[in-house]
Amino acid sequence: MPHIQVYLTNEKKLATGSIVIAVSALRFLYNVTLKKGWSFEEVIPAPKRPQKLPVVLSPEEVLAFLDCVRSRKHCAILTTCYAAGLRISEAIALTPAAIDSKRMVIHVEQGKGRKNRYTMLSPMPHSLRHAFAVHLLERGTDVRSIQLLLGHRSLATTARYLRIATSKVCSTSSPLDLLPRPVALEVKPKPPQPF
């Protein structure tokens, strides 16, 4: 490891992502600005980012989390993310035309990678992405179906953080329907605070 990386790691205590940015800047400096033409993997190697598994909430934790959301709008967005396995960006981009209540599907247009897909529409339209996938897995849904629902380009991407699988795209019940009790969308008013 070059001296700059040792300094950034040991003295500055920077995270791997910050060191990767510094290495990219140094490579640009030497390759583009100074035109050194070095083999940068040997001269200035980039550290590998550690692969971390996502934190997966239990069904009870999902309920507790959604119960804490005070804004009705935010609760609807987050519940939709959980119910249909949507990314936040996909959920906030949904339009009424994307909801097909006859077929009980949501048409996700231009998701990550500018791809379109269909995912299930819960009969209780409410809504957290990793929990969605893992809860489906725990109920026996196959990785390929989960890949389609999540809009992943590669099956390996889905398998990396899910690690198992089994069933078809819209024939799977939403994990929201299997929660111990329904999610209340009514926002409870906060009691007045004493002065």
VEXTOR-855248 format. One record per residue (C-alpha): residue number from 1; residue in three letters; x, y, z. Coordinates in steps of 0.02 Angstrom, whole numbers, plus 32768, in hexadecimal, padded with zeros to 4 digits. Layout:
// residues N
(node NUM,"ALA",(X,Y,Z))
...
//
This chain:
// residues 195
(node 1,"MET",(8000,8000,8000))
(node 2,"PRO",(804C,80A9,7FCE))
(node 3,"HIS",(8077,8126,8058))
(node 4,"ILE",(7FE2,8195,8031))
(node 5,"GLN",(7F68,8105,804E))
(node 6,"VAL",(7FBE,80D4,80F1))
(node 7,"TYR",(7FB2,818B,8129))
(node 8,"LEU",(7EFA,8199,80F8))
(node 9,"THR",(7ED0,80F4,814C))
(node 10,"ASN",(7F37,80FC,81EB))
(node 11,"GLU",(7F4A,81B6,820F))
(node 12,"LYS",(7EAD,8203,81C3))
(node 13,"LYS",(7E41,8168,81E7))
(node 14,"LEU",(7DE5,817B,8142))
(node 15,"ALA",(7D66,80FB,8106))
(node 16,"THR",(7D8B,808F,806E))
(node 17,"GLY",(7D16,80F8,8001))
(node 18,"SER",(7D75,8198,8029))
(node 19,"ILE",(7E1C,8143,8003))
(node 20,"VAL",(7DD8,8106,7F5B))
(node 21,"ILE",(7DAB,81BB,7F31))
(node 22,"ALA",(7E5C,81F5,7F5F))
(node 23,"VAL",(7EAA,8169,7EF5))
(node 24,"SER",(7E3B,819A,7E62))
(node 25,"ALA",(7E74,824F,7E73))
(node 26,"LEU",(7F2B,821A,7E78))
(node 27,"ARG",(7F16,81A9,7DE0))
(node 28,"PHE",(7EC5,8239,7D81))
(node 29,"LEU",(7F53,82AE,7DB3))
(node 30,"TYR",(7FDC,8237,7D79))
(node 31,"ASN",(7F83,81EF,7CE1))
(node 32,"VAL",(7F26,8284,7C97))
(node 33,"THR",(7F7C,8320,7CDA))
(node 34,"LEU",(8031,82E5,7CE6))
(node 35,"LYS",(8020,8260,7C5C))
(node 36,"LYS",(8090,81E2,7CB7))
(node 37,"GLY",(8047,8148,7C63))
(node 38,"TRP",(8065,80D8,7CFB))
(node 39,"SER",(800C,8035,7D22))
(node 40,"PHE",(7FA3,807D,7DAE))
(node 41,"GLU",(7F6D,7FD7,7DFA))
(node 42,"GLU",(8023,7FBB,7E2D))
(node 43,"VAL",(8056,806F,7E55))
(node 44,"ILE",(7FB5,80AD,7EA7))
(node 45,"PRO",(7F45,8017,7ECE))
(node 46,"ALA",(7E93,8037,7F03))
(node 47,"PRO",(7E56,7FE2,7FA2))
(node 48,"LYS",(7DC6,7F68,7F91))
(node 49,"ARG",(7D24,7F9C,7FE0))
(node 50,"PRO",(7CEB,7F20,8062))
(node 51,"GLN",(7C4C,7EC3,8032))
(node 52,"LYS",(7BCB,7ED6,80BB))
(node 53,"LEU",(7B25,7E7E,80C8))
(node 54,"PRO",(7A92,7EF2,80E3))
(node 55,"VAL",(7A3A,7EFD,818A))
(node 56,"VAL",(7994,7EA4,817A))
(node 57,"LEU",(7902,7ED7,81E7))
(node 58,"SER",(788B,7E56,8231))
(node 59,"PRO",(77D1,7E69,8209))
(node 60,"GLU",(77B7,7EB2,82B7))
(node 61,"GLU",(7845,7F2F,829B))
(node 62,"VAL",(77F8,7F62,81F4))
(node 63,"LEU",(7753,7F86,824E))
(node 64,"ALA",(77AB,7FE6,82D8))
(node 65,"PHE",(780D,804C,8257))
(node 66,"LEU",(7772,8076,81F0))
(node 67,"ASP",(7713,80A4,828F))
(node 68,"CYS",(779A,8126,82B5))
(node 69,"VAL",(7782,8183,8210))
(node 70,"ARG",(7715,821A,8236))
(node 71,"SER",(76FC,825E,8186))
(node 72,"ARG",(766E,8205,812B))
(node 73,"LYS",(76C6,8222,8084))
(node 74,"HIS",(776C,81DA,80C2))
(node 75,"CYS",(7714,8146,8112))
(node 76,"ALA",(76BD,811F,806D))
(node 77,"ILE",(7763,8129,800D))
(node 78,"LEU",(77C0,80BA,8089))
(node 79,"THR",(7733,803E,8095))
(node 80,"THR",(772E,8032,7FD7))
(node 81,"CYS",(77EA,8012,7FD5))
(node 82,"TYR",(77D1,7F80,804C))
(node 83,"ALA",(7731,7F3D,7FFE))
(node 84,"ALA",(7775,7F3A,7F4C))
(node 85,"GLY",(7833,7F34,7F63))
(node 86,"LEU",(784D,7FDF,7F16))
(node 87,"ARG",(78E2,8051,7F26))
(node 88,"ILE",(78B8,80FA,7F74))
(node 89,"SER",(78D9,814F,7ECC))
(node 90,"GLU",(785F,80D7,7E77))
(node 91,"ALA",(77D9,80F0,7EFB))
(node 92,"ILE",(77DD,81AE,7EF2))
(node 93,"ALA",(77D8,81A8,7E33))
(node 94,"LEU",(7738,813E,7E2F))
(node 95,"THR",(76A1,818A,7DDA))
(node 96,"PRO",(75EB,8155,7DEA))
(node 97,"ALA",(75F7,810B,7D3B))
(node 98,"ALA",(767E,8091,7D79))
(node 99,"ILE",(75FF,803B,7DEC))
(node 100,"ASP",(759E,7FB1,7D95))
(node 101,"SER",(7520,7F7C,7E1A))
(node 102,"LYS",(74C7,7F02,7DA3))
(node 103,"ARG",(7565,7E9B,7D8B))
(node 104,"MET",(75A6,7ECA,7E3A))
(node 105,"VAL",(7650,7F05,7DF8))
(node 106,"ILE",(76B7,7FA3,7DFC))
(node 107,"HIS",(7711,7FD6,7D5C))
(node 108,"VAL",(77BC,801A,7D8C))
(node 109,"GLU",(77FB,8085,7CFD))
(node 110,"GLN",(78B2,80AD,7CE4))
(node 111,"GLY",(78F0,8060,7D86))
(node 112,"LYS",(79AA,804B,7DA9))
(node 113,"GLY",(7A05,802B,7D05))
(node 114,"ARG",(7974,8081,7CAB))
(node 115,"LYS",(7912,7FDD,7CAC))
(node 116,"ASN",(7856,7FC3,7CB6))
(node 117,"ARG",(7809,7F38,7D1D))
(node 118,"TYR",(7769,7F00,7D73))
(node 119,"THR",(775C,7ED9,7E2C))
(node 120,"MET",(76C9,7EA4,7E96))
(node 121,"LEU",(7648,7F1C,7EDC))
(node 122,"SER",(7617,7EF0,7F8D))
(node 123,"PRO",(755D,7EEB,7FB0))
(node 124,"MET",(7586,7F60,8042))
(node 125,"PRO",(75F1,7FDD,7FDD))
(node 126,"HIS",(7672,8009,8061))
(node 127,"SER",(7732,7FF2,8067))
(node 128,"LEU",(7880,7FBE,808A))
(node 129,"ARG",(78DE,7F66,8006))
(node 130,"HIS",(7954,7EEA,8057))
(node 131,"ALA",(78CD,7EB3,80D1))
(node 132,"PHE",(7856,7E9B,803E))
(node 133,"ALA",(78CF,7E26,7FE6))
(node 134,"VAL",(7905,7DC4,807F))
(node 135,"HIS",(7853,7DAD,80BE))
(node 136,"LEU",(7821,7D6A,8012))
(node 137,"LEU",(78B6,7CF5,8019))
(node 138,"GLU",(7886,7CB8,80C5))
(node 139,"ARG",(77D9,7C8F,8080))
(node 140,"GLY",(7826,7C26,7FF2))
(node 141,"THR",(7829,7CA0,7F5E))
(node 142,"ASP",(78B4,7C79,7EE0))
(node 143,"VAL",(7948,7CEE,7EC1))
(node 144,"ARG",(791B,7D06,7E08))
(node 145,"SER",(786E,7D48,7E36))
(node 146,"ILE",(78B9,7DBA,7EB9))
(node 147,"GLN",(7939,7DF6,7E38))
(node 148,"LEU",(78AB,7E28,7DC4))
(node 149,"LEU",(784A,7E7C,7E50))
(node 150,"LEU",(78E2,7EDF,7E88))
(node 151,"GLY",(7917,7F0B,7DD6))
(node 152,"HIS",(79C8,7EC7,7DE6))
(node 153,"ARG",(7A26,7EAF,7D41))
(node 154,"SER",(7A8A,7E1C,7D83))
(node 155,"LEU",(7A4B,7D88,7DE7))
(node 156,"ALA",(7AF2,7D8B,7E43))
(node 157,"THR",(7AC6,7E38,7E88))
(node 158,"THR",(7A27,7DF2,7ED5))
(node 159,"ALA",(7A79,7D52,7F12))
(node 160,"ARG",(7B09,7DB1,7F63))
(node 161,"TYR",(7A9E,7DFF,7FEA))
(node 162,"LEU",(7A0D,7D86,7FEC))
(node 163,"ARG",(7A6E,7CE2,7FE9))
(node 164,"ILE",(79D7,7C6E,7FC3))
(node 165,"ALA",(7929,7C58,7F65))
(node 166,"THR",(7872,7C14,7EFB))
(node 167,"SER",(77C3,7C5A,7E88))
(node 168,"LYS",(777B,7CCF,7E01))
(node 169,"VAL",(777A,7D8D,7DF5))
(node 170,"CYS",(76C7,7DBC,7E22))
(node 171,"SER",(768B,7D18,7E6F))
(node 172,"THR",(76E5,7D3F,7F12))
(node 173,"SER",(768D,7D8F,7FA5))
(node 174,"SER",(76DA,7E30,7FE1))
(node 175,"PRO",(7731,7E1F,8089))
(node 176,"LEU",(76C6,7EB1,80C2))
(node 177,"ASP",(762D,7E40,80BA))
(node 178,"LEU",(7685,7DC7,8130))
(node 179,"LEU",(76B0,7E44,81B9))
(node 180,"PRO",(7666,7E1D,8265))
(node 181,"ARG",(75F0,7EB2,825A))
(node 182,"PRO",(75C4,7F37,81D7))
(node 183,"VAL",(7629,7FD8,81CB))
(node 184,"ALA",(75C5,806F,8203))
(node 185,"LEU",(75D4,80FF,8189))
(node 186,"GLU",(7579,8175,81FC))
(node 187,"VAL",(75F4,81EE,824A))
(node 188,"LYS",(75D8,81F8,8304))
(node 189,"PRO",(75DA,82AD,833F))
(node 190,"LYS",(7664,82D2,83BA))
(node 191,"PRO",(7627,8306,8467))
(node 192,"PRO",(7649,83BD,8490))
(node 193,"GLN",(76F0,83D6,84E3))
(node 194,"PRO",(76F4,8435,8588))
(node 195,"PHE",(7755,84D7,8588))
//
